Amino acid sequence: MRKMGKMLSAAILAAMVAVAGFAGPIPVLAAEETTATVSLNSIANDYTGIDVTRTDDYTLLSIVEDGVYELTGEGFNVIVEIGEGKQVTLRLDNAKIDNSGLNAGKNDAAIYGNKDVSLTMELNGSSSLTGNPENKEQSDAIAMKKSENILTIQGSGSLAITGNDGDGISYKKGTVLIQSGTLSIKDIGGDGIQAENVSITGGTTTIVTAYENASTQYYTAGTSSVEGKNTIWEQNNGETKYERINVDTGSHKGLKVGTKAKTEVYLDGTESAVTEASGSLSISGGTLNIDTTGVGLKANFVSTTGYTAASNGVYIIGSPDDAISSNKDIFISGGVLNLSSSDDGISAAETLSITGNAKINIETSFEGMEGKNITVGTKGGNDSPTVIINSKDDGINAASKTLTYTYDSLENDDENYLKCSVRNKNNTCIFYSGSVTVKIDSANEKTVTLGQTTISYKASGDGIDCNGTLDIEGGEHFVFGQVSGDNSPIDTDDGFKLSKEATLFCAGGQGTGREAFPDSGTGVYVVYTEAGTANAQAAGSGGGTGGATPPDGMTPPDGGFTPPDGGPTLPDSGGSGFPGARNASFAADQTITVSDGSNDLFTQKLPYAATMIFYASDKLTSGTTYTLSTDQGSGSEEDPETKPDENPEDEEPPVVNEIEQIKSASVAFSSTTAKKKKIQLTIDGAAIEGAQYEIQYRKGNGAWKTVTTTDTSCVLKKLKRKKKYTLMVRLTKEIDGTTYTSAWSAETVVKTK
């Protein structure tokens, strides 16, 4: 059996150091002098270090010497080729290369590098690379030959890449470092960026992928080969999945990193090949915006006619793909990520680590985050990463799989083949610190427009699905799951450990009833199926995995489920011991409050209806009785004996309303004015008595500094001259010893004078 690995050169090892967290640029040239300046409006015949070749179709600029080369102006049908082994800085100073009319070229990219090229792209002003989506040979915008090349993107300007049928940036065996500047990759038919390693330390990167047949369904259920269709079937209760591929719908990821671990088998007698996983993605700063929703749809329920489920109830339309995908590891320690995905928001085959002050907002996805070993926060650390997930299926899925591809022959390995994936066990999910919020809106139908077709779908899934062990050590976490069905906020296979240092709030259905409760740890929790009282229990004393008994007040007798005294009788679950689908006990938009009889310990507004409330905190004591009360949310009925006061305006507004005001407040900078060593700020946001505005700022990629003010106008002083500062703001207020905050605003970059 052949074993395919990688030999790491000194260059790639240096790049790997950068991916692991090195914030400085990979040095390319010591000299700053420009070797040659090319005006694309009128390309000359002779430049130092550049050979110029003209054909009827294009002009080829071949860089044959190390140096710094500046491109300006606008050129049509231009290709820039960098010679083998060269170290080049390419300054794009308001440079525009428009190859939308190029039908054939020497190379398939506007900027192309041969083997072992080290390229730094310095962005000044507004530059662009425009491709021809109809020209399938001109696939990528920036591409390097399959070798250990390094691309560094930096500068104060911008680069817009549009219209290519292939990838925006293709460095399949190389490394891409994004340090500063504004990079926009839109309307790309392939992946936004594909590389062996990617490191993002600053700048703003926006990626939008596209697929011309996004509304066409290529996947169907079945084991037989179907012409023009890919068929999917499962065995062993879904542990083994097969896909017979007859149609290649392509890859349309925002970020695609690394080499996939797989075994390749050939029926013609060719020796099998085993490829080991490799590659890494590191994000420590900057802003990353990715949208792959336009390439397809993956959902558990589709009501639009003309589409059928492919396998196990899952609909696959078009070519849905991940926003961020690594075939090995992902390390996110900073930056702001705004992701909208038609498949996974973030997917790592092995390690997914989120630490530092990283802020991740997955606005829509099929599954929010997936990885073999998922970690949020640092053990014993003071970091506070923030993750918000909206998903159609599982919010977080700790899972991994083993892949085998079977081909008829080596010559036809890119045509028809059989893909087999087997689920692995012993996956882990650990929360040490920070905040994770998962939302699965199973009640409301949503729509997505693919091409000229609008498709309606609904969500269904577990909040956190761990095919292994779940360990929540610290932080503050919220899971809003689906209200009914066999899914629950928490679903683990091999154990759920909960520590007393963690706060965990879950609302949704009960699933099978056992998996949602911790079976080990020092945590104390309380569970409600309706408003009223319940006793707090220590982790492991009830519920948990392995057939343990659910908590007090939730033990099902033979033949069905009976809630605590005074609650409504709910329908039988069909033998599982807990009901599958039933009416919600808690309505959407209700605010629930947990109290100890003297003090309110916790309040939360429910975005969706729920049949169960789970709350764990260090404020609880095992064996103590706590009361859950609710206000009137949408869809709930008033108790005729306890009608609200007819004159509520004379009453003091409840604290819970103020807390919700703070949490939902929208705060931003309405103006920023750069001055000498100063930045003057004006804040636009909600005015809440006693609240403060918390402002964070930092120079370049340095450490964040924090100031607070009660005024909507303030001045940041004692700054460095002519330096870029990143700013963001949020609302904050302390109520009864607990500090509540709004979400951070988008990052704003200002350069001092």
N, C-alpha and C positions, 0 to 999 in steps of 0.2 A: 504493500500500500504506500503510495507516495504521500509525503508530508510536506505541505507548503508552508514555509515560514518566511522571515524577513531578516536580512543582514542590515544592521544599523550602522551607517557611516557617521563620522564625526559631525557632519552637518545636521543630520537628522537628530542625533543625540542632543545637539545644542537647541534644536527646535523643540524637542520634547521637554527640555528644561523650561523653555518659555511657556509651553502648554501647561506645565505643572504649576505655574504661578509667576514666572519671571515677567516683570512689568515693562522692562526697558526694550528698546528696539534691537533686533538682531543687526549688528554693524555690517554694513555693506561696503561702504567706501569711506576712507578717511577724508578724501578731498571733497570740497563743497563746490568747486568750480564746475560750470556746465560744459560738458564735452561738446555738445551740439544742440542747437535750437531749431526745431522744425515747425514752420508755419504750414498747417495743413491746407490753408487756402491756396497756397502756391508752393508746392513741394519742388525743391531744387533737385539737380541731378547729382550733386556731390556734397557730402557731409563728412566731418571727421567721425570715424567709428561706425558709419552707416553706409551700407550698400543699397542703392535704389534700383529697383527693377519695375519696369512699366509693361503692362499687357493691355489688351483691349478691354479686359474685365476689371482689373484692379491695379493698385500701386502697392508694391511690397517694400517695406522698410526693414532691412535686415541689419540688426545691431550685432557687430562682429568684434567689438572691443568693450572691455569694462569701462564704465563711465556713468556720468549723470546726463540724461537726455531730456530735453524739455519739449513738450508738444503744446502748440497753441492753435487757435483758429478752428475752422470747420473743414473737414475733408470727407469725401464720398468714396466708398469702395476702397478703403485703405486697410492693409494688414501690417501689423508690427510683429516681427519675428525676432526672438532673442537667441543668439547662438549658444551652442552647447558649452556648459561650464562657466558662463559669464556671470559677473556680479554687476547688476545694473540698478540705478535709480531712475525711474521714469516719472518725471514731473508733468502732471496734467494741469495746465494753467488755462482754464476756460477752453479746454480742448474738446472737440466734438467729432467723433467718428461715426458716420452714418452709412452702414452697410445694408440698409433695407433694400437696395436695388442690386445687391451682389448675388448672382445666381451660381457662381462657381468660383472657387479660389484655391490657391496653393495650400492653404491651411484652413481649418474650419473655425477659426476664432479671430476676433479683431486683434487681440493680443495673445501671442502664442510663444511658448518657451520650449526649447529643446532640453535635453538631459542636463541635470545638475545645475540648474539656473537658480540664482538668488536674486529675487526681484523685489525692490521697494517701490511702491506706488505712492507718490507724494501728491496730495490733492490740494490744489489752489483754485479758488473760484468755483464755477459750476461747469463740470465736465460730463460727457455722456458717451455711451456706446450703444448704438441702435442696430439691431439685427433684423433679419428677414425670416419671420416665422414660417413662411412657405418653403424656404430653402432647407431641406432636411440635411444636406451635407454641411451647412454652416450651423452646426449645432450649438456650440458654446460661445460665450462672449469673451471670457478669459480662460485660457487652458494651458496646461503644462503637460509635456510628455510624461508617461508613467515612470517617474523616477522621484527621488527624494528632494524635490524642489521646495523652496521656501518663498512665500509671498507675504510681504508686510504692507499693510495699508495704513497710512497716517496722513496728517495734515489738517488744515483748517477749512478746506473746501469740501465739495461734494462730488460724487460720481453716481450717475443714474444709468443703470443697465436695463434695457427693455427689448422685447421682441424676438428673443432667440428661441428656437425650438428645443434646444438642449438646456444645459446648465448655465447659470449666471457665471459662476466660478467653478472650474473643474480642476482640482489638484488631487487626483485619485490616490496617489501614493505620497503626496507631499503635505506640507503644513501651511496653513493660512493664519496669519496673525493680524487682527484688527485692533489698532491702538487708538486711533482718533479719526476725526473726519465724519462725514455723512455718506453712507453707502445705501443706495436704493436699488433693489433688484425686483422688477415687476414684470408681469405677463410673460413669465418664463415657462416653457413647456416641460422642462426637466426639473432638477433640484436647484434651489437657490444657490447654495454653496455645497460642494461635495469635496471632501478632503480626508486624508488619513488622520490628520490632527488639526484642530482649530482652537485658537486662543483668542478670546475677546476681552480686552482690558479697558476699552473706552470707546468713545464715538457713539453714533446712532446708526443702527443697521435696520433696514426695513426690507422684508422679503414677502412677495406675493407670487405664488405659483399658479399655473393655469393648465387646463386640459381640455382640448377641443371637443372631446366626446364625454363630458362630465355627466350628462344626464342619461347615458346609455348603460344598460345593465349587462355586464359581461360575465357575471358569476351566477351560477344556478346550482341547485342541489342535485346530487346523483353521483354514481360511481363510474358511469360509462363516459366515454369520450364524446363530446358534442361539438360539432363543427361551429366555429365562431364563438364558442362559450368556454369558460373555465368552470369546472365542476368541483364541488367541495362535499366531503362527507367526513363523518367522525366515527370513532370506535372507542370502546372502553370508557363509556360514560363521558365522552369528550376529552379524555386524556390524550388521545391520539387523533390528529387531524390530517387529512389528505387534501391536496389541491392538484387537480390535473390541469396544467396550463396549456391552453391552445392559442390564447391571445395575449400578447405582451402589451399591457396598458401603460407600461413605463413607471418611472419613479418621479414623484412630484413633492418631495420633502422640502421644507424650508432649509434646514441644516442637516446634512447627512455626513456622518463621521465614521471612519474606521472600516475595517474589513470583517465581514461576517464569518463566524465559526460555522463550518458545515462539512458534511461528508458528501462527496460526489461519486455516484456509482454509474458505470456504463455497461449496458447490456451487450455491447459488441465485443466484450472481452478486454477492453482497455482497463489498465490498472486503476483502482479507485484512488481518490485523492482526498486528503483531510486538510482543511484550512483552519488555522487557529485564529481566534479573535484577536484583533489589535486595534489601536487607535484610541484617541481621547479627546474630549471636548472640555475646555476650561473657560468659564465666564466669571470674571472678577470685577467687572465694571461696565459702564456704558448702558445704552438703552437698546433693546432688541424687540422689534415688532415683526411678527410672522403671521401670515394668513394663508392656510391651504384649504379653506372651505370651498373654494371655487373649483376644485378638481374632482369632487364626488361627495357621496354621503354614505356613512355607515351608521346604522341604527337598528334597534331591536323591534321597533314597530313603525311601519310606514302605512299611512291610510290612502295615499294617492294610488289610483288604479294603474295597472300596467306593470307593476313591480311585484316580485315574489321573493320570499326568504331564500337565501342561498344555503344556509346550514344552521341548525339549532336556533331557528327563528331570527337570525341576523340578516339584514338586508345590506348588500354591497352594490352601490350604484356608482358608475364611473370608475375612478381610480383613487379612492380616498387614501390620504397619506398623512404622516406625522408632521407636526411643526418642527420638532427637534428629535433626531434619532442618532444614537451612537451604537455601533456594533460591539462596543465594549463598555467604556466608562464615561460618566459625565460628572464634572465637579463645578458647582455653581456657588461662588462665595461672595458675590456682589452683583451690582447692576439691577436694572429694571427690565423684566421680561413681560411682554403683552402678547399672548399667543391665542390664535383662533385656528382650530385644527379640524379636519374632516376625519381624522383617526386619532392617534395618541397625541396629547399635547407635548409630553416629554417621554421618550422611551430610551432606556439603556439596557443592553443585553446583560450587563453585569452590575457595576456599581453606579448608583445615582445618589450623589451627596449634595445637600443644600445647606449651606452654612452662612456665617457672616451676616451682612445686612441685605442679602438678596431679597428682592421683591418680585414674586411671580404671580401673574394674573392670567389664568387660563380661562378665557371668556367662553369658549365652547370647545367640545372635544367628544370623541366616542369614549375613550378612557383618558382620564386626566394625566396620570403619571404611571409609568410601568418600569419595573426593574427587578433584577434578581435580589439585590440588597439595597434597600432604600433607607437613607438616613437624613433626618432633618435636625439641624442644630448640632452642637458640640457637647460631648459629655463633660460636665463640670465647667463649661464655658459660659460666657455672658452674651454670646451672640443671639440675635433675634431675627432669623429669616422669616419671611411672611409668604405663605402660599395660599392662593384662592383658586378653587377648581370648580368649574361648571361642566358636567359631563352627561352624556346620553346613556352610558353604561357605568362601569365601576369608576369611582373617583380616583382611587389609588389601587393599583394592582401589583402586589409583590409576586412576581412570577418570572419564570424563565423556561426555555425550551431547547431541545436538541433537534437540529435540522439535518435532513438527508434529502439530496436531490438525485433522482434517477433519470438517466438519459438513454435514448436508443444508441447513440454513438457520440464520440468526442466531437465529430464534425458538426453535429446538430444540437450542441448543448445550449444554443440560444433560441431554439425553436420550441418543440413540444417536449414537455418533461413532467415528472411527478414529484411534488414537494410533500414531504412528510415531516410534521412537527410533533414532538412528544414532550408533554409537560414534565418539568423537573420539580422535585420537592426540595425541602430545606431552604426556602426563600425567607428573607427577613425584612421587616419594616420597623424602624426605630425612630421615635421622636424624643430628642433630648431637650430641645428648647424651641423658642419661636412660636409661631402660630400657623396652623393649617385649618382651612375652612373648605369643606366639600359640600356641594349643592347638586342634588339630582331632582330636577323638577319633573316628576312623573305625571302630574295632574294636567298640565297645560300643553296643548298641542302647539308645535312650532313649525316654521316653514323655512326652507332654503331654496334659493333660485339658482339653478344650474343651467347655464346657457339661456334658453327660452322657456325652460320648464321649471315650475314651482312645485316642490314636493313637501308634503306634510308628514311629520313624524312625532313620536313621543319617546321620552327617556324611560329607562328601566335598568336598575343595577344596584350593587352594594356600594356603600360609601367608601369603606376601606376593605378590600378583599385581599387577604394575605394567604397565599398558598404555602404556608409555613408558620412562622411565629411573629406575633405583633407585640412590641414592647414600647409602652408610652411612659417615659421617664420624667418628663417635664414639659413646660410650655402650656399654652392655652389653645385648645383645639375644638372645632365645631363640625359636626357631621349632620347634614340634613338629607336624609335618604328618602326613598319612595315610600308612599303611605301604605301600600298593600303588596301582595304577592309574596314570593318566597325569598325576596332580598331584604337585607337589613343594613343598618348603619355600619355595623362591624361584622365581618365574616372571616374567621380564621380556621385553618386546618389543624395546627399543631400547638396552639396555646396563645393566650392573651395575658400579658403581664402589665399591670397598672400600678404606678408608684404614686404615693401621696403628694409628691411635689407637682403633679400634673393636674390641670383642669381639663375635663373632657365633658362636652355636652353633645348628646345625640338625640335626634328627633326623627321618627319615621316609623316603618313597620318593624315587626319582630322576627321576620324570617322564620327559621326553624325554632327560634326561642332560646337555644342554648349558646349559639356562637357569639352573641352580642355582649356577653358578660365576662369580666376578667376572672381567670382561674388561678392567678398568682400575683404576688406583689403586695405592697403596703397600702395601696389605694383604698379609699372608702367611697361608696357610691349609693345612690338611691334611684329607684325606678318607679315610674307612675304610668298607669294606663288610663287615668282620668284625674281630674282635680280632686285633691283630698290629702290624706296623710299616708306616710309610708316610713318604715324603719330603714335606716342606713345600714349597709352591710360591708364587711371587709372583703377585699378581693380574695376569691377562692372559697368563700363561705357559701356561695350559691351561684348558679349559672356557670358560665365558662364552657369549655369544650369537653369532649369525651363523654357526653351523656350525663353531665352533672345536673343537679336540680336547679331550675330557675329560682330567682329571688322570691322572698316572702310576698304573698299576695298574687303570685303568678304561677303557682303550681297547678298544672292541668289535671283534672280527674280523668278517669277512663271515659273515652268517648267524646271529649271536647274540652273547650276552654271556658272557665268561669272567672270573671273578673272579681276584684274585691267587693265586699258587701256594699250595696247601694249603687253599683255601677250597672250599666245596661248589659243584658245577656248578648254575647256575640256568637256568630255562627260557628259551626264546627269547622275545624281545619282539614278534615278529611284524614285524620289519623296521625298527623305529625305532632299533635299535642298543642300546637299553637295555630291560630287561624291564619289563613293565607290572605284572602281578600275580605275586607269588612269596612264598615263605616268608621270614619276617623273620630277619635275622642277629642282631638285638639284641632281647631280650625286654622286655616291660613290667616296670617296677619294678627293672630292672637299674641298677646304678650303674656308669658308665663313668669311667675315669681316663685322662687323657693325660699322659705323662711324657717327660722327655728322657733317661732312663736313670739319672739321679741324683736328680731332684726331680719330684714331682707338680706339674704345671702347672695342671691343671683337673680338677674332678670334677663329675659331674652325674647325678642319678637320672632315668631315663627314665619319664615317665608312660605312654607307649604304646610298642608295638613299633616297630622301624624296620629298614630295609634299608640305610640310609646314615647316616653321621655326618660332619658338616662342622664344623670348628672353626677360627676365625681369631682371632688375638690378637697384640699386640705382643711377647708372650713367645716367639713362633716366629721362626725364622731360615730363610730360603729355602735349600733344599738339605740341610737337616739332617733326620736320621731321628728320628721320634717314635713312641712305642709307645702303643697303646690297649689297656687291660686292662678286664675286667668282673668283677663278682661274679655270683652266681646270682640272677636275677630270676624272676618268675613265668612259668612255661611253658618255661623253659630247662632243659636236661638237664645233669646233672653229668658231668664227665669221670671215668670209672671209675679212671683212673690218678692223678687229683689230687683225691681225696675230701677234704672238710674235716676238720680235726682233731676227734677225738671229744671232746676236753675244751677247748672254746674259751673256757671261763670263766677259764682261767688266762692268756689272752692279753690284751694291751693292746687296747682297742677301736680300730678304725681311725679316722683323722681324718675320713674321708668321712662316717661315721655321725654324727659331731658336727656337721659342716657341715649335713647334712640336718636334724638336730634343730633347729638354729638357724633355718634357712630356713622350716621348717614349724611353728615354735612359734607358739602363739596367746597373745597378751599383751593385757591390758585393765586398766582401772582397776576394782577391785572396790568402791572407795568414794572419794568426794571430799567434803571438808568445807570449806566456805567460812568464813574468819575475817577479822578486820580486817587488810587488806593482806596476807593470806596465804591459801593453799589447801593443805590437808593431803591427801596422796594415799596410797592403798594400792593396790599393783599385784598383780594375779593373773596368774601366768604360769609358764612352765617354768623350773626351776632348773638352770642349766648352769654348771659350775665355770668361773670366769674371765670369764663374760659380764656385761655391764652392761645396764641399762635406759636407753634414750635417750628423753628426754621433750622434746617440742616444745610450746611454748605461745605464744600471742599475744593481745594486747588488741584486741578488735574485729576490724577488717580490717588491723591493722598487721603489721609484719614478725615472722616466727617467731623465737623464741629457743629455745636448746637447752641442756638440762642432762643430765648422766648420773649414775647412781647404781648401786651394787651391792646396795642394800637395797630391799626391797619396800615400804618406807614412807619418805616424804620430804615436805618442806614447801617450797613455792614462796614465797619471801619478797620483800619490797620491791615489792609490787604496788600498784596504785592502788585506792582505796576505791570500792566500789559500781560496779565495772566488770565487764563480762563478758569472760571469758577462755576461749579454745578450747584444748583439750588433746588430745594423742594420745601414744602410747607404743609402742616396739618394743624387741625384744631385739637386742643387737649384741655381736660378739666378733671380735677379730683373731686369725687363725690363719696362721702362716707369712707374715706381711707383708700378708695380704689380709683386709679387713674383711667379715664376713658378717652379714646382718641378717635379721630376720623381717619380715613385712608390718606396716605401721602398723595400730594399732587404729582403731576408729571414733572420730570426733571427739566429745569431751565438752565441754559448755559449762557453766561455773561462774561465778556472780556473787559477787564479794567483798563483805564487809560493811563 
